[in-house]
Amino acid sequence: MKIKILGTRGSLPSTNPETFRYGGNTACIEVVNQGHMIIIDAGTGILKLSPDLIATQTKYDILLTHLHIDHIQGLGFLKPLFNPENEVHIWGPKSSSRTLQYKLNRYLSPPLFPVHFRDLPCKKYLHEISSSTFEIGGLQINSAYVNHPGPTVGYRISDANSVFAYLPDHEPFLGNRGWNIGKEWISGIGLAENADLLIHDSQFTSEEYFDKVGWGHSSIDQAVRFASIAEVDKLLLFHHDPNHTDNQLDYILNAYKGNKSFGFDIELAVEGSVFDLN
């Protein structure tokens, strides 16, 4: 299983030239196993999908964590959607109020987009998921609702040898006073437990988070504590604030790490980086 990072930013893409080292695109991940590609989230990073895989596949699977604009704004620019020979499966969180199709119809329609979702010529299949287990391309995928405004799921993707967990928009619980509760009460912990690689929301510094409790995002401190409780091997800090420059991200991480030691590796997510869990 290979994971490629295509978009790292949260909320909005960044065009600041001082953010190009870590990347300016919004969330998108490419997972490849046994020659099959899975797309996770459809932010502007979707334009960086491996062209050889796009050219050779006829079946595509897109896993959406939620329907906020920064996670779907690249969807309409995915070329396979416009090929009638292609089969496209879109997986997204089930809601008690509106269907997945209704929500995608609202975005992929004028005036927000020139083409109606219903008019895309590919063969479309929508899958509404909650706490679900399914298989794609030899990989077992587990989804579960996590703490973020609106129906949002995280993913745990595994094969016989490795586990990858993805929680890009996530606040384990409100505030910083609940770490001593049983871990079964922490949002998303079952998805991340013992993962070889965890990609996790870390949009805020601890100081920034103080005024943003309940927004559904984590500070770096929360992400690290969550990873520690989940006993992961590697934490990739993700969903960078679009206003944070590369130098600011370097400073924030280095200041946080200081002389601390952790039982796992910690890195900042970088566009174009590849992790081979085999």
C-alpha positions, 0 to 999 in steps of 0.5 A: 500500500502506497500513500501519496500526499496531494493536498495538505491545506485546510479551509482554503487553498493557499497561493502564498509563495511562502507556502509552496514547500509544504504545498498550497492545495486542499485535502487529497490523498492517493492510495495505491494497492495492487495497481488500483488507486483510491482517492481520499477527499477531493480538494484541489490536490486532486489535480495532482493525481498520478497521470499514469493511473488516471490513464489506465484505470476504468474504475475509480473509488473516491472516499469523502470524509465530509462535504465541506467545500475544501474537501470537494472543490476539486471533484468537478475537475476529475477527468474520469467523471467525463468519460462514459466508459468509466465507473466511478464510486463515491463513498461519503458519510450518511446524514439524517437530513440530506442524502449524499446525492442531494449534497453533491447535486448542490455543489455540482450545479450552476451557479457553483459549477457549470455542469450538473452532477446528474449530467456527468456521463460516467457510470456513477455509484454513490455509497452512504456510509457510517460505521461501515466496513468494506473492501476496495482493491484488496484493502479493508476499509473501516469508516466511523463518524468523528467529531467535526461539524456536519456528518464526518467520517474518518478512515482506517485502511489496512492490508495484511501487513499495514494500517493507514488511518486518515482523520483530516478534520477532527477534534478528539473532544472539546478542549484539553481537559478530557485526556484522562477519560477512558480512551474508548470515549475519545473520538476516532481512537478506534480508527487510529489504534496501532496504525503504521501511519496516521494523518491527522488534523493539526491546524492550530497552535495551542494558542490559536486553539484556545479561541477555537474550541468546538470548531472541529479542528485540532492543535498540534498538541492534541494531534500528538496526544491523540497519536500517543494514546492510539500508539501509532508508529508515525504521525503526519501533521495535516490540514495546515492553516492556509495562513501559516507559511512554510517557515511558520510551520517549521517554527511551530513544529520545532518549538513544540518538539523541543527536547521532548521525546516521543514513541513515534515519528512526527512530520509535517505533511508535504505535497508530493511525499510518498509513504510505502507501507510495504 
